[in-house]
Amino acid sequence: MKIDLSQNEPVIEATDLAKYLDLTPEAVKDLMRAGAITSLFETGVDEHAGSHRLTFTYRTIRVRFTCDSEGKVLKTARFSIG
């Protein structure tokens, strides 16, 4: 899986995100447009320079993708929040 970092904001395929949120790709697009799925993009500094973290939150699910400077996903975490 890869995240496109060439735009002003990172881009992930709805199909890739949907499976982690237990949704369809169409639902992901609709919920993102409605603001029901939120995201946070972080860029690593110091010892983490060259890495990025993209976090999505929907209801009680949080999914975090850590990628390298090329956008290749190195680590994925999915967890419930209270």
Order of alpha helices (4+ residues) and beta strands (2+ residues): alpha-alpha-beta-beta-beta-beta
